[in-house]
Amino acid sequence: MPAVLPAELRPNQCLAFDVSHGRLWQVCGACRRWNLAPFEDRWEVVEECERRVAGAPVLLRTEHLALFAVGQGRLIRAGIPPRIELAEWRYSSRLDEVDERTTMGRVKRAILAMPEWPVGGYDFNVASRAIPEAWLGSPFVEDAGYLSTLFANLPLAERCPSCGQPLFIHPAAFGDLRLEVLGNREALAVPCGLCGKEVVLELREARPALRAGLALVSRKYRDPVRVRRAIGPLERVGGGHELVRRLCRRRSMFGELPRAGLLALWMALDELAEAEALEDEWRTAETLARIADDELTEIPGFESFRAHVIAGDLLAFGADPHQHGGNDCAAR
């Protein structure tokens, strides 16, 4: 994400921004995921986005969000939408209908409508090969190609607690992942693909890979009706953190969750990740502000020492200029 918005958005480039909270997302044109932009690059772009949408054509508008055509791209302006309204824009296929008006949008929809690659692959003698044994009985067998590509390249966590190697999982084991409680923290029980042992790690460590996996297995369930159904549990329990906590207490397995539950878990993990990122950013900004305001200089006597240093009165603290700067000057 550039620190300054380019003069012309690329074809089909889409950004979403929230002026009230200073949030900025890059909306992926392929999977429609909203990726939060780094804090240091955000404010100038948000302000520029606000200027660009003034007078721009409105493609779609709801009570709290609006989609604008800006050059060859799109800008989504968010007010303060309720969770269900934001979810319909972020996770459903609602914006796909707007894209279908363009040639590129129609081509993309045609490609996505093509038959998927069989689990066992193709050969020249038969239409497709047999399903690999590891995938037999898996609730995600239709997603095998996508999950295999993802988890063959992305470890679930940086380090396996058992063998110390990157924690890779067999893609077919995605349904066997189990939410747990580790002490008072949300955790995940997972079979390590390298050492073969089941290990338990904090959910936060595995969250980036889990969010990607949940996005893949939920890609066919993005119609607005399903999204509204999936957001129900989040609303009833009071948000993403409480939903994840309850699933951990129940020791829920991914393969046992209904599709609406997987979609709700994906939303909850996204919500937690962005909330923590914003908290970290504001905490850092607050610390820097306190430093600038001299609120962290709490060493006894420091303020008096600094005042004398500024006044050039080092003798008040027993400093002899002839033993320090005086000798240096004489030597020169």
Summary of the structure (lengths in Angstrom):
residues: 332
radius of gyration: 26.7
end to end distance: 52.2
largest distance: 94.4
contacts: 934
relative contact order: 0.08
helix: 49%
strand: 15%
